[in-house]
Amino acid sequence: MLRDSLTGLPNRLAFTEAVEKAGETLSRDLGHAVLVVDMLRFSRINESMGGIAGDELLITFARRLVLALRAGDILARTGGNEFGILVSLRRGIGDALKAAERIHKVMAAPFKISELEIRVECAIGLAMMHAGQDPEELFRNAQFAVKQAKGAGKPQVYEPQQATEARRRFSIETELRRAIEKEELKLFYQPLINLKSGEVAGFEALARWEHEDRGEISPSEFIPVAEESGLILHLGRWAMDKAAHTLADWDRKAGKPLPLYVGVNLSAIQVARDDVAALVSSALKSSGLAGKRITVELTESSIVQDPARATRVFEALKALDATVAMDDFGTGYSSLAYLQRLPIDVLKIDRSFVTGMMVDPDSVAIVRAVLGLAEALGMSTTAEGVETVELATTLAALGCASGQGFHFARPLEAEAAFAYAESRRQ
């Protein structure tokens, strides 16, 4: 009941009992920590070499872990390719980190399995034991640290704040899914102003979420959660469709097609996993808008991740007569060759350069360079973060086509945005 049949090590139940017993001996001079060691990419080895080879690797891996232990440390197999180690600490967390270092050392040499040499990497998470702590909670803390270690590429110590943030992200994911299904999110529209005429050239659609209990949840918080969970695909489709229909409603109110466009942001996840052209085509058909009324805003990261796919997406969007804008230009890592090769219509200059223009000569130089580059490539430009009249005047003098920022207006609800556009035109 307390042994793992494959490796002969204590199993999860025995390990929990050992942790519980160790908790009774905690003192100022003697502490304990739990390490969870996860063998990375084990499933691929199992699939490609078979279950017998996988079992052989697990046994050999367990033997090597034994070599990293000190007298009194307890090793157990706690899951398929997961091992738990209970270590005693005389010098606090430093002892636990040294144990992790010893594990990495013994795993450095390749494993010989079925006449093949295989290098096996592992992720290690550590959690410090506290008086009166539940053994299962301590083990879960170490497992959480393993997840962090997989991303960081080195052993990680459990930090309660990180776990709290992870729980909040999970909670937001659950509630965001519900909010999308119930259409509780709203689109706000921030005007983009023609810097020569002063009229509204278009609007950027921005998702806003007013939670009934938490209040307003910032897009900087829920958009990354949506991307991580895949909900960005649903959110993106909703935003594109809603923005197109809002613009069509404004046309009906005005009694004619307005000289306005609406910009909708697409994430790199959507470019990689969704049929972006079909998404835009559907929104255009259902709203009755012409393609030129929609501007698709993409960040540099969506190009860098898969340039070939990005090229196909851009070309498909141009076939619909949609406008393509590169958002936050200057903050990513895209090659200038992409700008030359891809059918990009607009460069949006990141606010980090624009807001510093009045005090930082380097920012002015960068904005000038982007404007010159755009002109040479036949592209239009939009400056983000225009918050003063001086900035608006300077950008207009430098030849920037349009600007958006709090100097003109904050993001507005649909009715207020329509009224704003009408007032600027008058």
ROKOLSE-459569 format. One record per residue (C-alpha): x, y, z; residue number from 1; residue in one letter. Coordinates in nm, 3 decimals, padded with zeros to 5 digits, always signed. Layout:
BEGIN
<site <X; Y; Z>; NUM; 'A'>
...
END
This chain:
BEGIN
<site <+00.000; +00.000; +00.000>; 1; 'M'>
<site <+00.291; +00.237; +00.065>; 2; 'L'>
<site <+00.531; +00.135; -00.214>; 3; 'R'>
<site <+00.549; +00.217; -00.584>; 4; 'D'>
<site <+00.555; -00.118; -00.766>; 5; 'S'>
<site <+00.782; +00.001; -01.050>; 6; 'L'>
<site <+01.064; +00.181; -00.868>; 7; 'T'>
<site <+01.027; +00.033; -00.519>; 8; 'G'>
<site <+01.018; +00.386; -00.376>; 9; 'L'>
<site <+00.760; +00.512; -00.126>; 10; 'P'>
<site <+00.441; +00.622; -00.304>; 11; 'N'>
<site <+00.236; +00.940; -00.265>; 12; 'R'>
<site <+00.052; +00.814; +00.042>; 13; 'L'>
<site <+00.376; +00.719; +00.220>; 14; 'A'>
<site <+00.529; +01.053; +00.123>; 15; 'F'>
<site <+00.235; +01.245; +00.269>; 16; 'T'>
<site <+00.273; +01.050; +00.594>; 17; 'E'>
<site <+00.648; +01.130; +00.604>; 18; 'A'>
<site <+00.580; +01.501; +00.547>; 19; 'V'>
<site <+00.318; +01.500; +00.823>; 20; 'E'>
<site <+00.563; +01.334; +01.064>; 21; 'K'>
<site <+00.840; +01.582; +00.971>; 22; 'A'>
<site <+00.602; +01.868; +01.051>; 23; 'G'>
<site <+00.599; +01.748; +01.412>; 24; 'E'>
<site <+00.978; +01.792; +01.441>; 25; 'T'>
<site <+01.004; +02.149; +01.311>; 26; 'L'>
<site <+01.223; +02.368; +01.529>; 27; 'S'>
<site <+01.435; +02.681; +01.508>; 28; 'R'>
<site <+01.740; +02.469; +01.421>; 29; 'D'>
<site <+01.577; +02.216; +01.190>; 30; 'L'>
<site <+01.343; +02.297; +00.904>; 31; 'G'>
<site <+01.207; +02.097; +00.613>; 32; 'H'>
<site <+01.122; +02.155; +00.250>; 33; 'A'>
<site <+00.946; +01.954; -00.017>; 34; 'V'>
<site <+01.097; +01.935; -00.365>; 35; 'L'>
<site <+00.890; +01.813; -00.657>; 36; 'V'>
<site <+01.093; +01.690; -00.955>; 37; 'V'>
<site <+00.912; +01.660; -01.288>; 38; 'D'>
<site <+01.078; +01.471; -01.574>; 39; 'M'>
<site <+01.024; +01.686; -01.884>; 40; 'L'>
<site <+00.893; +01.550; -02.215>; 41; 'R'>
<site <+00.854; +01.199; -02.070>; 42; 'F'>
<site <+00.537; +01.136; -02.272>; 43; 'S'>
<site <+00.728; +01.187; -02.599>; 44; 'R'>
<site <+00.987; +00.928; -02.495>; 45; 'I'>
<site <+00.710; +00.688; -02.395>; 46; 'N'>
<site <+00.527; +00.736; -02.726>; 47; 'E'>
<site <+00.834; +00.703; -02.948>; 48; 'S'>
<site <+01.016; +00.420; -02.766>; 49; 'M'>
<site <+00.734; +00.229; -02.599>; 50; 'G'>
<site <+00.618; +00.165; -02.244>; 51; 'G'>
<site <+00.898; -00.079; -02.153>; 52; 'I'>
<site <+01.166; +00.177; -02.241>; 53; 'A'>
<site <+00.967; +00.439; -02.052>; 54; 'G'>
<site <+00.958; +00.220; -01.742>; 55; 'D'>
<site <+01.333; +00.156; -01.773>; 56; 'E'>
<site <+01.394; +00.530; -01.790>; 57; 'L'>
<site <+01.181; +00.595; -01.481>; 58; 'L'>
<site <+01.374; +00.333; -01.283>; 59; 'I'>
<site <+01.710; +00.476; -01.391>; 60; 'T'>
<site <+01.591; +00.832; -01.322>; 61; 'F'>
<site <+01.484; +00.726; -00.970>; 62; 'A'>
<site <+01.826; +00.565; -00.905>; 63; 'R'>
<site <+02.001; +00.887; -01.003>; 64; 'R'>
<site <+01.777; +01.089; -00.774>; 65; 'L'>
<site <+01.889; +00.864; -00.488>; 66; 'V'>
<site <+02.250; +00.971; -00.562>; 67; 'L'>
<site <+02.155; +01.334; -00.500>; 68; 'A'>
<site <+02.008; +01.266; -00.155>; 69; 'L'>
<site <+02.171; +01.315; +00.184>; 70; 'R'>
<site <+02.118; +01.091; +00.485>; 71; 'A'>
<site <+01.767; +01.147; +00.620>; 72; 'G'>
<site <+01.619; +01.280; +00.292>; 73; 'D'>
<site <+01.313; +01.090; +00.169>; 74; 'I'>
<site <+01.245; +01.021; -00.199>; 75; 'L'>
<site <+00.908; +00.904; -00.332>; 76; 'A'>
<site <+00.742; +00.852; -00.667>; 77; 'R'>
<site <+00.435; +01.072; -00.638>; 78; 'T'>
<site <+00.298; +01.049; -00.992>; 79; 'G'>
<site <+00.369; +00.915; -01.341>; 80; 'G'>
<site <+00.690; +01.106; -01.408>; 81; 'N'>
<site <+00.686; +01.311; -01.088>; 82; 'E'>
<site <+00.898; +01.253; -00.777>; 83; 'F'>
<site <+00.879; +01.414; -00.433>; 84; 'G'>
<site <+01.174; +01.468; -00.201>; 85; 'I'>
<site <+01.152; +01.567; +00.164>; 86; 'L'>
<site <+01.473; +01.737; +00.272>; 87; 'V'>
<site <+01.581; +01.856; +00.616>; 88; 'S'>
<site <+01.727; +02.207; +00.637>; 89; 'L'>
<site <+01.998; +02.331; +00.872>; 90; 'R'>
<site <+02.067; +02.651; +00.679>; 91; 'R'>
<site <+01.721; +02.732; +00.551>; 92; 'G'>
<site <+01.633; +02.765; +00.186>; 93; 'I'>
<site <+02.000; +02.747; +00.087>; 94; 'G'>
<site <+02.004; +02.375; +00.172>; 95; 'D'>
<site <+01.698; +02.314; -00.045>; 96; 'A'>
<site <+01.850; +02.499; -00.340>; 97; 'L'>
<site <+02.171; +02.296; -00.302>; 98; 'K'>
<site <+01.961; +01.980; -00.318>; 99; 'A'>
<site <+01.811; +02.103; -00.646>; 100; 'A'>
<site <+02.162; +02.177; -00.774>; 101; 'E'>
<site <+02.275; +01.822; -00.688>; 102; 'R'>
<site <+01.976; +01.680; -00.876>; 103; 'I'>
<site <+02.062; +01.878; -01.190>; 104; 'H'>
<site <+02.422; +01.755; -01.166>; 105; 'K'>
<site <+02.331; +01.386; -01.149>; 106; 'V'>
<site <+02.093; +01.431; -01.443>; 107; 'M'>
<site <+02.353; +01.603; -01.661>; 108; 'A'>
<site <+02.495; +01.281; -01.811>; 109; 'A'>
<site <+02.281; +01.115; -02.083>; 110; 'P'>
<site <+02.072; +00.807; -02.004>; 111; 'F'>
<site <+02.136; +00.492; -02.204>; 112; 'K'>
<site <+01.801; +00.332; -02.291>; 113; 'I'>
<site <+01.761; +00.058; -02.554>; 114; 'S'>
<site <+02.107; +00.134; -02.695>; 115; 'E'>
<site <+02.017; +00.501; -02.734>; 116; 'L'>
<site <+02.162; +00.790; -02.538>; 117; 'E'>
<site <+01.891; +01.026; -02.416>; 118; 'I'>
<site <+01.934; +01.354; -02.233>; 119; 'R'>
<site <+01.662; +01.406; -01.977>; 120; 'V'>
<site <+01.583; +01.744; -01.828>; 121; 'E'>
<site <+01.374; +01.805; -01.521>; 122; 'C'>
<site <+01.187; +02.092; -01.359>; 123; 'A'>
<site <+01.221; +02.137; -00.983>; 124; 'I'>
<site <+00.982; +02.322; -00.754>; 125; 'G'>
<site <+01.051; +02.388; -00.385>; 126; 'L'>
<site <+00.818; +02.473; -00.097>; 127; 'A'>
<site <+00.923; +02.551; +00.259>; 128; 'M'>
<site <+00.738; +02.380; +00.542>; 129; 'M'>
<site <+00.565; +02.595; +00.806>; 130; 'H'>
<site <+00.438; +02.489; +01.148>; 131; 'A'>
<site <+00.092; +02.334; +01.141>; 132; 'G'>
<site <+00.084; +02.321; +00.761>; 133; 'Q'>
<site <-00.130; +02.061; +00.586>; 134; 'D'>
<site <+00.099; +01.811; +00.401>; 135; 'P'>
<site <-00.121; +01.817; +00.092>; 136; 'E'>
<site <-00.110; +02.197; +00.079>; 137; 'E'>
<site <+00.270; +02.191; +00.108>; 138; 'L'>
<site <+00.292; +01.938; -00.176>; 139; 'F'>
<site <+00.057; +02.145; -00.396>; 140; 'R'>
<site <+00.275; +02.450; -00.329>; 141; 'N'>
<site <+00.580; +02.260; -00.455>; 142; 'A'>
<site <+00.382; +02.145; -00.762>; 143; 'Q'>
<site <+00.287; +02.506; -00.831>; 144; 'F'>
<site <+00.657; +02.600; -00.812>; 145; 'A'>
<site <+00.729; +02.324; -01.068>; 146; 'V'>
<site <+00.498; +02.496; -01.316>; 147; 'K'>
<site <+00.689; +02.819; -01.258>; 148; 'Q'>
<site <+01.019; +02.630; -01.304>; 149; 'A'>
<site <+00.909; +02.498; -01.643>; 150; 'K'>
<site <+00.866; +02.855; -01.764>; 151; 'G'>
<site <+01.177; +02.993; -01.596>; 152; 'A'>
<site <+01.411; +02.708; -01.693>; 153; 'G'>
<site <+01.555; +02.683; -01.340>; 154; 'K'>
<site <+01.440; +02.568; -00.993>; 155; 'P'>
<site <+01.175; +02.789; -00.838>; 156; 'Q'>
<site <+01.076; +02.845; -00.475>; 157; 'V'>
<site <+00.704; +02.873; -00.402>; 158; 'Y'>
<site <+00.597; +03.232; -00.339>; 159; 'E'>
<site <+00.247; +03.280; -00.190>; 160; 'P'>
<site <+00.195; +03.605; -00.385>; 161; 'Q'>
<site <+00.253; +03.427; -00.717>; 162; 'Q'>
<site <+00.002; +03.160; -00.620>; 163; 'A'>
<site <-00.251; +03.428; -00.525>; 164; 'T'>
<site <-00.201; +03.593; -00.863>; 165; 'E'>
<site <-00.238; +03.255; -01.038>; 166; 'A'>
<site <-00.565; +03.190; -00.852>; 167; 'R'>
<site <-00.687; +03.536; -00.950>; 168; 'R'>
<site <-00.597; +03.468; -01.315>; 169; 'R'>
<site <-00.787; +03.140; -01.303>; 170; 'F'>
<site <-01.084; +03.313; -01.141>; 171; 'S'>
<site <-01.076; +03.584; -01.409>; 172; 'I'>
<site <-01.060; +03.317; -01.681>; 173; 'E'>
<site <-01.371; +03.144; -01.542>; 174; 'T'>
<site <-01.564; +03.469; -01.509>; 175; 'E'>
<site <-01.444; +03.603; -01.844>; 176; 'L'>
<site <-01.578; +03.291; -02.015>; 177; 'R'>
<site <-01.915; +03.356; -01.853>; 178; 'R'>
<site <-01.903; +03.728; -01.937>; 179; 'A'>
<site <-01.838; +03.655; -02.307>; 180; 'I'>
<site <-02.124; +03.405; -02.318>; 181; 'E'>
<site <-02.362; +03.654; -02.153>; 182; 'K'>
<site <-02.231; +03.947; -02.363>; 183; 'E'>
<site <-02.138; +04.145; -02.052>; 184; 'E'>
<site <-01.834; +04.306; -02.214>; 185; 'L'>
<site <-01.865; +04.636; -02.399>; 186; 'K'>
<site <-01.674; +04.796; -02.683>; 187; 'L'>
<site <-01.560; +05.154; -02.635>; 188; 'F'>
<site <-01.430; +05.363; -02.922>; 189; 'Y'>
<site <-01.131; +05.600; -02.906>; 190; 'Q'>
<site <-01.124; +05.862; -03.183>; 191; 'P'>
<site <-00.834; +05.884; -03.428>; 192; 'L'>
<site <-00.806; +06.245; -03.541>; 193; 'I'>
<site <-00.682; +06.369; -03.880>; 194; 'N'>
<site <-00.406; +06.605; -03.759>; 195; 'L'>
<site <-00.445; +06.836; -04.061>; 196; 'K'>
<site <-00.823; +06.884; -04.069>; 197; 'S'>
<site <-00.904; +06.812; -03.704>; 198; 'G'>
<site <-01.188; +06.581; -03.807>; 199; 'E'>
<site <-01.237; +06.226; -03.684>; 200; 'V'>
<site <-01.079; +05.984; -03.930>; 201; 'A'>
<site <-01.188; +05.671; -03.747>; 202; 'G'>
<site <-01.207; +05.492; -03.413>; 203; 'F'>
<site <-01.015; +05.217; -03.241>; 204; 'E'>
<site <-01.246; +04.963; -03.077>; 205; 'A'>
<site <-01.136; +04.871; -02.725>; 206; 'L'>
<site <-01.292; +04.601; -02.504>; 207; 'A'>
<site <-01.401; +04.705; -02.155>; 208; 'R'>
<site <-01.526; +04.483; -01.873>; 209; 'W'>
<site <-01.727; +04.614; -01.580>; 210; 'E'>
<site <-01.754; +04.324; -01.335>; 211; 'H'>
<site <-02.061; +04.329; -01.109>; 212; 'E'>
<site <-01.852; +04.256; -00.796>; 213; 'D'>
<site <-01.493; +04.352; -00.879>; 214; 'R'>
<site <-01.576; +04.671; -01.068>; 215; 'G'>
<site <-01.377; +04.759; -01.380>; 216; 'E'>
<site <-01.118; +04.499; -01.474>; 217; 'I'>
<site <-00.836; +04.645; -01.681>; 218; 'S'>
<site <-00.772; +04.508; -02.033>; 219; 'P'>
<site <-00.406; +04.474; -01.929>; 220; 'S'>
<site <-00.529; +04.212; -01.683>; 221; 'E'>
<site <-00.800; +04.023; -01.874>; 222; 'F'>
<site <-00.652; +04.028; -02.227>; 223; 'I'>
<site <-00.339; +03.825; -02.125>; 224; 'P'>
<site <-00.570; +03.578; -01.946>; 225; 'V'>
<site <-00.783; +03.554; -02.261>; 226; 'A'>
<site <-00.472; +03.486; -02.470>; 227; 'E'>
<site <-00.335; +03.226; -02.231>; 228; 'E'>
<site <-00.667; +03.039; -02.211>; 229; 'S'>
<site <-00.764; +03.063; -02.579>; 230; 'G'>
<site <-01.068; +03.279; -02.496>; 231; 'L'>
<site <-00.910; +03.550; -02.713>; 232; 'I'>
<site <-01.052; +03.369; -03.017>; 233; 'L'>
<site <-01.410; +03.416; -02.891>; 234; 'H'>
<site <-01.335; +03.767; -02.769>; 235; 'L'>
<site <-01.176; +03.862; -03.103>; 236; 'G'>
<site <-01.471; +03.736; -03.309>; 237; 'R'>
<site <-01.715; +03.921; -03.086>; 238; 'W'>
<site <-01.515; +04.246; -03.107>; 239; 'A'>
<site <-01.483; +04.235; -03.486>; 240; 'M'>
<site <-01.854; +04.166; -03.537>; 241; 'D'>
<site <-01.967; +04.422; -03.279>; 242; 'K'>
<site <-01.739; +04.698; -03.414>; 243; 'A'>
<site <-01.858; +04.644; -03.773>; 244; 'A'>
<site <-02.225; +04.650; -03.674>; 245; 'H'>
<site <-02.175; +04.964; -03.463>; 246; 'T'>
<site <-02.022; +05.145; -03.761>; 247; 'L'>
<site <-02.311; +05.028; -03.982>; 248; 'A'>
<site <-02.558; +05.162; -03.721>; 249; 'D'>
<site <-02.386; +05.502; -03.734>; 250; 'W'>
<site <-02.425; +05.502; -04.113>; 251; 'D'>
<site <-02.798; +05.438; -04.074>; 252; 'R'>
<site <-02.829; +05.719; -03.819>; 253; 'K'>
<site <-02.648; +05.959; -04.054>; 254; 'A'>
<site <-02.848; +05.839; -04.356>; 255; 'G'>
<site <-02.531; +05.778; -04.557>; 256; 'K'>
<site <-02.196; +05.596; -04.536>; 257; 'P'>
<site <-01.976; +05.804; -04.306>; 258; 'L'>
<site <-01.611; +05.885; -04.389>; 259; 'P'>
<site <-01.506; +05.678; -04.088>; 260; 'L'>
<site <-01.335; +05.346; -04.028>; 261; 'Y'>
<site <-01.308; +05.131; -03.719>; 262; 'V'>
<site <-00.985; +04.965; -03.608>; 263; 'G'>
<site <-00.999; +04.627; -03.433>; 264; 'V'>
<site <-00.700; +04.470; -03.259>; 265; 'N'>
<site <-00.599; +04.113; -03.332>; 266; 'L'>
<site <-00.359; +03.923; -03.109>; 267; 'S'>
<site <-00.075; +03.698; -03.224>; 268; 'A'>
<site <-00.281; +03.402; -03.092>; 269; 'I'>
<site <-00.563; +03.485; -03.335>; 270; 'Q'>
<site <-00.324; +03.516; -03.627>; 271; 'V'>
<site <-00.174; +03.177; -03.540>; 272; 'A'>
<site <-00.493; +02.986; -03.462>; 273; 'R'>
<site <-00.794; +03.152; -03.624>; 274; 'D'>
<site <-00.903; +03.215; -03.981>; 275; 'D'>
<site <-00.865; +03.591; -03.962>; 276; 'V'>
<site <-00.975; +03.661; -04.321>; 277; 'A'>
<site <-01.295; +03.458; -04.274>; 278; 'A'>
<site <-01.358; +03.644; -03.949>; 279; 'L'>
<site <-01.332; +03.985; -04.119>; 280; 'V'>
<site <-01.526; +03.867; -04.425>; 281; 'S'>
<site <-01.814; +03.748; -04.206>; 282; 'S'>
<site <-01.827; +04.080; -04.018>; 283; 'A'>
<site <-01.829; +04.275; -04.345>; 284; 'L'>
<site <-02.107; +04.064; -04.497>; 285; 'K'>
<site <-02.334; +04.070; -04.194>; 286; 'S'>
<site <-02.290; +04.447; -04.143>; 287; 'S'>
<site <-02.294; +04.545; -04.512>; 288; 'G'>
<site <-01.976; +04.751; -04.478>; 289; 'L'>
<site <-01.713; +04.791; -04.749>; 290; 'A'>
<site <-01.373; +04.639; -04.669>; 291; 'G'>
<site <-01.198; +04.976; -04.644>; 292; 'K'>
<site <-01.412; +05.063; -04.340>; 293; 'R'>
<site <-01.231; +04.802; -04.129>; 294; 'I'>
<site <-00.872; +04.843; -04.012>; 295; 'T'>
<site <-00.711; +04.534; -03.864>; 296; 'V'>
<site <-00.444; +04.624; -03.608>; 297; 'E'>
<site <-00.172; +04.366; -03.547>; 298; 'L'>
<site <+00.137; +04.383; -03.328>; 299; 'T'>
<site <+00.489; +04.306; -03.446>; 300; 'E'>
<site <+00.488; +03.984; -03.240>; 301; 'S'>
<site <+00.216; +03.836; -03.461>; 302; 'S'>
<site <+00.453; +03.871; -03.757>; 303; 'I'>
<site <+00.771; +03.755; -03.586>; 304; 'V'>
<site <+00.620; +03.430; -03.453>; 305; 'Q'>
<site <+00.533; +03.298; -03.799>; 306; 'D'>
<site <+00.625; +03.531; -04.087>; 307; 'P'>
<site <+00.494; +03.294; -04.357>; 308; 'A'>
<site <+00.151; +03.266; -04.195>; 309; 'R'>
<site <+00.141; +03.640; -04.126>; 310; 'A'>
<site <+00.210; +03.705; -04.494>; 311; 'T'>
<site <-00.083; +03.483; -04.598>; 312; 'R'>
<site <-00.312; +03.652; -04.346>; 313; 'V'>
<site <-00.212; +04.001; -04.460>; 314; 'F'>
<site <-00.265; +03.916; -04.826>; 315; 'E'>
<site <-00.605; +03.764; -04.754>; 316; 'A'>
<site <-00.706; +04.081; -04.565>; 317; 'L'>
<site <-00.594; +04.300; -04.854>; 318; 'K'>
<site <-00.804; +04.086; -05.089>; 319; 'A'>
<site <-01.104; +04.197; -04.881>; 320; 'L'>
<site <-00.992; +04.561; -04.926>; 321; 'D'>
<site <-00.940; +04.590; -04.549>; 322; 'A'>
<site <-00.669; +04.820; -04.411>; 323; 'T'>
<site <-00.379; +04.663; -04.221>; 324; 'V'>
<site <-00.207; +04.857; -03.943>; 325; 'A'>
<site <+00.101; +04.758; -03.744>; 326; 'M'>
<site <+00.032; +04.849; -03.381>; 327; 'D'>
<site <+00.293; +04.967; -03.126>; 328; 'D'>
<site <+00.557; +05.001; -03.398>; 329; 'F'>
<site <+00.910; +05.026; -03.264>; 330; 'G'>
<site <+00.862; +04.817; -02.950>; 331; 'T'>
<site <+00.897; +04.469; -03.104>; 332; 'G'>
<site <+01.164; +04.291; -03.302>; 333; 'Y'>
<site <+01.037; +04.285; -03.657>; 334; 'S'>
<site <+01.282; +04.313; -03.941>; 335; 'S'>
<site <+01.251; +04.612; -04.171>; 336; 'L'>
<site <+01.234; +04.355; -04.449>; 337; 'A'>
<site <+00.884; +04.266; -04.325>; 338; 'Y'>
<site <+00.771; +04.625; -04.374>; 339; 'L'>
<site <+00.897; +04.617; -04.731>; 340; 'Q'>
<site <+00.749; +04.277; -04.809>; 341; 'R'>
<site <+00.415; +04.280; -04.628>; 342; 'L'>
<site <+00.111; +04.481; -04.744>; 343; 'P'>
<site <+00.099; +04.709; -04.438>; 344; 'I'>
<site <-00.094; +05.035; -04.480>; 345; 'D'>
<site <-00.046; +05.211; -04.148>; 346; 'V'>
<site <+00.230; +05.231; -03.887>; 347; 'L'>
<site <+00.106; +05.319; -03.538>; 348; 'K'>
<site <+00.387; +05.488; -03.344>; 349; 'I'>
<site <+00.396; +05.360; -02.988>; 350; 'D'>
<site <+00.296; +05.599; -02.711>; 351; 'R'>
<site <+00.629; +05.543; -02.531>; 352; 'S'>
<site <+00.801; +05.744; -02.808>; 353; 'F'>
<site <+00.524; +06.000; -02.853>; 354; 'V'>
<site <+00.480; +06.101; -02.487>; 355; 'T'>
<site <+00.853; +06.167; -02.448>; 356; 'G'>
<site <+00.883; +06.393; -02.752>; 357; 'M'>
<site <+00.858; +06.725; -02.568>; 358; 'M'>
<site <+01.146; +06.645; -02.329>; 359; 'V'>
<site <+01.358; +06.380; -02.501>; 360; 'D'>
<site <+01.544; +06.458; -02.826>; 361; 'P'>
<site <+01.594; +06.084; -02.888>; 362; 'D'>
<site <+01.217; +06.029; -02.891>; 363; 'S'>
<site <+01.177; +06.307; -03.149>; 364; 'V'>
<site <+01.451; +06.148; -03.360>; 365; 'A'>
<site <+01.279; +05.808; -03.346>; 366; 'I'>
<site <+00.940; +05.955; -03.442>; 367; 'V'>
<site <+01.101; +06.145; -03.731>; 368; 'R'>
<site <+01.269; +05.825; -03.848>; 369; 'A'>
<site <+00.944; +05.627; -03.837>; 370; 'V'>
<site <+00.761; +05.902; -04.026>; 371; 'L'>
<site <+01.035; +05.910; -04.290>; 372; 'G'>
<site <+01.032; +05.532; -04.320>; 373; 'L'>
<site <+00.654; +05.523; -04.358>; 374; 'A'>
<site <+00.662; +05.792; -04.626>; 375; 'E'>
<site <+00.934; +05.608; -04.820>; 376; 'A'>
<site <+00.725; +05.288; -04.812>; 377; 'L'>
<site <+00.399; +05.460; -04.900>; 378; 'G'>
<site <+00.239; +05.404; -04.559>; 379; 'M'>
<site <+00.025; +05.628; -04.343>; 380; 'S'>
<site <+00.105; +05.698; -03.976>; 381; 'T'>
<site <-00.089; +05.726; -03.651>; 382; 'T'>
<site <+00.063; +05.849; -03.326>; 383; 'A'>
<site <-00.065; +05.698; -03.001>; 384; 'E'>
<site <-00.061; +05.876; -02.665>; 385; 'G'>
<site <-00.125; +06.232; -02.786>; 386; 'V'>
<site <-00.206; +06.399; -02.454>; 387; 'E'>
<site <-00.130; +06.769; -02.512>; 388; 'T'>
<site <-00.199; +07.029; -02.778>; 389; 'V'>
<site <+00.179; +07.077; -02.815>; 390; 'E'>
<site <+00.223; +06.713; -02.907>; 391; 'L'>
<site <-00.061; +06.729; -03.158>; 392; 'A'>
<site <+00.085; +07.043; -03.321>; 393; 'T'>
<site <+00.439; +06.900; -03.332>; 394; 'T'>
<site <+00.326; +06.570; -03.485>; 395; 'L'>
<site <+00.119; +06.753; -03.748>; 396; 'A'>
<site <+00.423; +06.969; -03.836>; 397; 'A'>
<site <+00.637; +06.656; -03.871>; 398; 'L'>
<site <+00.388; +06.509; -04.117>; 399; 'G'>
<site <+00.208; +06.250; -03.903>; 400; 'C'>
<site <-00.133; +06.175; -04.057>; 401; 'A'>
<site <-00.344; +06.106; -03.748>; 402; 'S'>
<site <-00.328; +06.088; -03.372>; 403; 'G'>
<site <-00.517; +05.942; -03.080>; 404; 'Q'>
<site <-00.494; +06.017; -02.710>; 405; 'G'>
<site <-00.655; +06.185; -02.413>; 406; 'F'>
<site <-00.594; +06.531; -02.562>; 407; 'H'>
<site <-00.870; +06.451; -02.811>; 408; 'F'>
<site <-01.086; +06.206; -02.617>; 409; 'A'>
<site <-01.081; +05.902; -02.396>; 410; 'R'>
<site <-01.245; +05.582; -02.523>; 411; 'P'>
<site <-01.619; +05.649; -02.555>; 412; 'L'>
<site <-01.931; +05.436; -02.557>; 413; 'E'>
<site <-02.091; +05.392; -02.901>; 414; 'A'>
<site <-02.349; +05.673; -02.879>; 415; 'E'>
<site <-02.101; +05.920; -02.733>; 416; 'A'>
<site <-01.845; +05.828; -03.000>; 417; 'A'>
<site <-02.096; +05.896; -03.279>; 418; 'F'>
<site <-02.189; +06.232; -03.125>; 419; 'A'>
<site <-01.818; +06.320; -03.089>; 420; 'Y'>
<site <-01.751; +06.249; -03.458>; 421; 'A'>
<site <-02.049; +06.464; -03.559>; 422; 'E'>
<site <-01.937; +06.753; -03.337>; 423; 'S'>
<site <-01.580; +06.749; -03.477>; 424; 'R'>
<site <-01.713; +06.757; -03.830>; 425; 'R'>
<site <-01.932; +07.061; -03.753>; 426; 'Q'>
END
